[in-house]
Amino acid sequence: MTLDNDKIDDAALAVLSLTLHDDYRVWKGVDWAITDRLFEKGLIDDPKNKAKSLTLTDKGVARARAILEREFSKSER
């Protein structure tokens, strides 16, 4: 699978914009409400800890890969 980096960049920018404040500033991380929902769905381990990283579950890794393939792969023409 070849990923389309332009699509990925657009998706990352859209997610970053969810934390927009002071007209132009965004947080570097993902909004906590999003991580809470991902945890409730069983896609990541509990995000409420002191670590600066998240741990995907097996279900989360599988879903992330499926999304990458479906939404962000380049057409092989």
Secondary structure, 3 states (H helix, E strand, C coil): CCECHHHHHHHHHHHHHHHCECCCECCCCCCHHHHHHHHHCCCECCCCCCCCCCCECHHHHHHHHHHHHHHHECCCC
